[in-house]
Amino acid sequence: VSERSLISHAATVAGHLSYSPDDVILTPLPFSHIFGQVSVLLAGLSAGARIEAVPRPAPDLVFEAMERVAPTHLLAVPT
């Protein structure tokens, strides 16, 4: 995977999900995985959005974070 393809994919995701500097993106996804790395980290940063990472993909931690940060986007994998 080239740097150019990562940047292109991040821009596509940010545009498709309408990320903006006003957004708060919440995720339990690991940034070492392509979904978390591109769709959350790179796309969110490119749009200037705030990114809130949940340290472990545990439902109770995700729900607590949702109440605390009131995200505009939640990117996760269904369990």
C-alpha positions in Angstrom: 0.0 0.0 0.0 1.5 3.3 -1.1 1.3 6.6 0.9 -0.7 8.1 -2.0 -3.3 5.4 -1.8 -3.7 5.8 2.0 -4.1 9.6 1.5 -6.6 9.1 -1.3 -8.7 6.6 0.7 -8.7 8.9 3.7 -9.9 11.8 1.6 -12.7 9.6 0.1 -13.8 8.4 3.5 -13.7 12.0 5.0 -15.8 13.2 2.1 -18.3 10.4 2.1 -18.9 10.6 5.9 -18.8 14.4 5.7 -16.2 14.8 8.4 -15.6 18.3 9.5 -13.7 20.2 12.3 -16.9 20.2 14.3 -17.0 16.4 14.4 -16.1 14.1 17.3 -15.2 10.6 16.0 -15.4 7.9 18.6 -13.9 4.5 18.0 -12.7 1.3 19.7 -10.8 0.3 16.6 -7.1 -0.2 16.8 -5.1 2.2 14.7 -2.8 -0.6 13.7 -5.6 -2.0 11.6 -6.4 -0.5 8.2 -10.0 0.4 9.1 -9.0 2.3 12.2 -5.9 3.8 10.6 -7.5 5.1 7.4 -11.2 5.6 8.2 -10.8 7.1 11.6 -7.2 8.3 12.2 -6.1 9.6 8.7 -9.6 10.7 7.5 -10.4 12.4 10.8 -7.1 14.2 11.1 -7.4 15.4 7.4 -10.8 16.9 8.2 -9.6 18.5 11.5 -12.1 16.3 13.5 -11.6 15.4 17.1 -10.8 11.7 17.6 -11.6 9.9 20.8 -10.2 6.4 21.1 -11.6 3.8 23.4 -8.7 1.8 24.9 -10.4 -1.6 24.6 -13.3 -2.7 22.5 -15.6 -3.5 25.5 -19.2 -2.4 25.2 -19.3 -0.8 28.7 -16.3 1.4 27.8 -17.8 2.4 24.4 -21.1 3.3 26.1 -19.4 5.3 28.8 -17.3 7.2 26.2 -20.5 7.9 24.2 -22.1 9.6 27.2 -18.9 11.5 28.0 -18.0 12.8 24.6 -21.3 12.9 22.6 -19.7 11.7 19.3 -21.1 12.8 16.0 -19.6 9.5 14.4 -19.0 6.1 15.9 -16.9 3.7 13.8 -16.8 0.2 15.1 -17.1 -3.4 14.1 -20.4 -5.1 15.0 -20.0 -7.9 17.5 
